[in-house]
């Protein structure tokens, strides 16, 4: 009768493990990493300081988890209550035991043939809300998993993958909704940002980033070009709970490199949009780059900061843009406040008083080839910046690499590349890469660390006075957040295409980073 | 439905355009193709995937949905080209031979149709009355100590399910291992294994709580193979209720 006795204790509590209130107050539990950028304000800063500038030289590997895929491993892990949740390319998810690095469950997705993604079948991470894990997929679905087991709760189509749509972005969990962006700006999709009911998977709203007929901004697209207008939303945004505004960057208009088939400013491509998260209605927008012909997606992580500017307290959003300019906007109104280059750029002669660029016509793709800095990989990209309130600096990995662009045909066919140029590299020089610390209110350079190749690693700063970064040659390193002195480095054996995080396990601080085909964690010796 | 290899389906027809002369000819052609597929499977695939497709060095193919082969074309392509970055090689076989292997592979995970005497609708009421969801997830709700049941009817035969109800310890799912541990600080826990290596073990206790231990932290780590936390329902169900419950479970085919 022992089995009967056991059955008495079988009642499984359906615990709401990560309620919205916990994410809202993520700063009060730095031992966990509950949302993509660590907090809704997206500073990617941790108050943990066990690992600090005095002892970081003793940091050593704790455990390593290896994946089977050879695709770029772009995950930003989440950590809660002893479990790490990661995605693995192309569209898989795994829960890892924090103590040992051993898998607890695996979700392995069967993908159809014929998936097109411009830049690798990648995924940047999950969202957590209550007792569920949310995962986007390269066949453009959103999947809800039971956080305890990885079993599928629901699986819905966001858009048709055969048209070039894919979900590579880590979703953002807000109160009673999951925000999901879309990729496909190289395939002539019409971009959007969606919200879904976490319980049912029902779509709550869709904001089209390219306005349809009759909507404001529609007249910024000539003819029917809006139907293929791009403006994808493939990098996780930020949220201000007090203003109740959701901030999200939008990508390039389509076709990427040909402007005359889409005359006009091409709203809301290349913009930061601020939406009411309950309705998906637009509250304001700021378009960094009207009528882009360089594929400079403004899909970076917006960083929220309250600071005094011009003698008065302001609610700001900081935005180091892929186009090479550093922007500061008022996040209540979208007003342009500051803009200056933080990287080598030749596409603009400057910005006017409203922040609108004065374009350099010599850099527009042409039949003879036009040289431009940065190339379409940008001065920044999807990888995250970090702001440290301790140093009052914003950190950005910077790419300085040019490209020569030759006009090509762009005929729209569903699911086919729709870009309109071919690129040649610049010979006779090495492209450059830097970790740069900028003054957050001006974009002025404070210090830099030069690395070998233009990096694809995100950054994280900590109260230990450190900023963590990685390189294409496999180095993972910590720099002094005040001075840029490199205090520790470790050769991971594979390029770093990911954002670092930090957390506590059994009271000890750990740092985690994906590199090559491995997820590595580091800690001080016990 | 875009992905997921259905348990049944028109085997081979989608892969090989058969010349349809008359119905019996098609049946004969399919049978011959299946036999060829079985022979080729055993010689070309079985050394890694096992004679019954249960896996080994290669993936388990005896399941209704194959992770990497979400449709017929994907299965064909994998057999033909292999999977880059894995040990699965491509094959020099002809397209027709590949098709016959694919057709056979699709039968490996198929649960054969059976005559089910019970009434599934009444079985659903039995399922609710017994509170089976206390331990089993169905439709996203329920406990996690037992196997999920969303597609149990696609994975298990009626006979197997009947046995699992009447004599659970005779048909413990492969990989399920009940454990009893006692920690060095005196805590005793019973649960089942989630994962294990030389130095650590992760397991869930019977409330569903996850534990991770270094083995040096344990005084007792007792494996209880063929034990199940599920008691027999033989004395609690009439034979009619058992039939009804089995019929209900068989009807759970998952989202297709």
Interface residues (C-beta under 8 A of the other chain):
Chain A: X3 X4 X6 X7 X9 X10 X11 X12 X13 X14 X68 X69 X70 X82 X83 X97 X98 X99 X100 X102 X103 X104 X105 X108 X109 X110 X111 X112 X113 X139 X144 X146 X148 X149 X151 X152 X153 X154 X155 X157
Chain B: X2 X3 X4 X5 X65 X66 X67 X68 X69 X70 X71 X73 X74 X77 X84 X85 X86 X134 X135 X137 X140 X141 X142 X143 X144 X145 X148 X150 X190 X194 X195 X197 X199 X200 X202 X206 X207 X208 X210 X212 X214 X228 X229 X230 X231 X232 X255
